[in-house]
Amino acid sequence: MNNIKQHLNNFYQKLCATKVHLWSHCLALLGWFLICNCISFLFDSDIFLFIVGSVFISGTLFTLFIIFTILELIFFKKFKIKWNFLVKNRYYNIFWIIGIFTGVFIIIPVYIILNCLRFIT
């Protein structure tokens, strides 16, 4: 049991270490955008405007995610966000981790699948 707890603690520390990168915050924003859209979709009556707005905002956030990732990997290899609020705030950790997991496990696969379907049809 201690071995599993130690592995989870190491994973959590490594995950929090990525929080100093801009691309991780864009990915967390994508995740929270999906969560908010799912909630607002339940109460929204105009589906066309909802779809257009969702596509525009998620496309913009995904483009920023890709741009920040490329810029940081190529040009700013030693770049780190030095704000203590982002790095040491435990409440922000919770919101950031929920956004990251939502972004990684839902948004990126859905975006890839939709693009593949678009090329097939």
C-alpha positions in Angstrom: 0.0 0.0 0.0 2.9 2.4 0.8 4.4 1.7 -2.6 1.2 2.7 -4.4 0.9 5.8 -2.2 4.5 6.7 -3.0 4.0 6.3 -6.8 0.8 8.4 -6.7 2.7 11.1 -4.7 5.5 11.1 -7.2 3.1 11.4 -10.1 1.3 14.3 -8.4 4.6 16.1 -7.8 5.6 15.6 -11.5 2.2 16.8 -12.6 2.4 19.9 -10.5 5.9 20.5 -11.9 4.4 21.0 -15.3 2.2 23.8 -14.0 5.0 26.3 -14.7 4.5 26.0 -18.4 2.1 28.1 -20.5 0.8 25.2 -22.6 -0.4 23.4 -19.5 -2.6 26.3 -18.5 -4.0 26.5 -22.0 -4.8 22.8 -21.8 -6.5 23.3 -18.4 -8.5 26.2 -19.9 -9.7 23.8 -22.7 -10.8 21.3 -20.1 -12.7 23.8 -18.0 -14.2 25.2 -21.2 -15.6 21.8 -22.0 -16.9 21.4 -18.5 -18.7 24.8 -18.6 -20.1 24.1 -22.1 -21.5 20.8 -21.0 -23.2 22.4 -18.1 -24.5 25.4 -20.2 -25.7 23.1 -22.9 -28.2 21.7 -20.5 -29.8 25.1 -20.1 -29.2 26.6 -23.6 -32.1 26.9 -26.0 -30.3 28.2 -29.1 -28.2 25.2 -30.1 -26.8 26.8 -33.3 -25.2 29.8 -31.4 -23.9 27.4 -28.8 -22.2 25.2 -31.4 -20.7 28.2 -33.3 -19.4 29.7 -30.0 -18.0 26.4 -28.8 -16.2 25.7 -32.0 -14.7 29.2 -32.1 -13.6 29.3 -28.5 -12.3 25.8 -28.3 -10.5 26.2 -31.7 -8.9 29.4 -30.5 -7.8 27.8 -27.2 -6.5 24.7 -29.0 -4.5 26.8 -31.4 -3.0 28.7 -28.5 -2.2 25.4 -26.9 -0.3 24.3 -30.0 1.5 27.6 -30.5 2.6 27.9 -26.8 3.8 24.3 -26.9 5.9 24.8 -30.1 7.3 28.1 -28.9 8.3 26.8 -25.6 9.8 23.6 -27.0 11.8 25.4 -29.7 12.7 28.8 -28.4 12.1 29.0 -24.6 13.5 25.8 -23.2 14.2 27.3 -19.8 11.0 29.4 -19.6 9.1 29.0 -16.3 6.2 30.9 -14.9 7.5 32.4 -11.6 4.2 33.3 -10.0 3.9 31.8 -6.5 0.1 32.0 -6.8 0.2 29.4 -9.6 2.9 27.2 -8.2 2.1 27.0 -4.5 -1.7 27.5 -4.2 -3.4 24.2 -3.3 -6.9 25.3 -4.3 -5.6 26.3 -7.7 -4.0 22.8 -8.0 -7.4 21.2 -7.7 -8.9 23.3 -10.5 -5.9 23.1 -12.6 -5.7 19.3 -12.3 -9.4 18.8 -13.2 -8.9 21.0 -16.2 -5.7 19.1 -17.3 -7.3 15.7 -17.0 -10.5 16.9 -18.8 -8.3 18.4 -21.6 -6.0 15.4 -22.0 -8.6 12.6 -21.8 -11.5 14.3 -23.6 -10.7 17.3 -25.7 -7.6 16.1 -27.6 -9.1 12.7 -28.6 -12.4 14.3 -29.6 -10.6 16.9 -31.6 -8.5 14.3 -33.4 -11.5 12.1 -34.1 -13.5 15.0 -35.5 -10.7 16.0 -37.8 -10.3 12.4 -38.9 -14.0 12.2 -39.6 -13.9 15.5 -41.5 -11.2 14.1 -43.9 -13.0 10.8 -44.4 -16.3 12.4 -45.5 
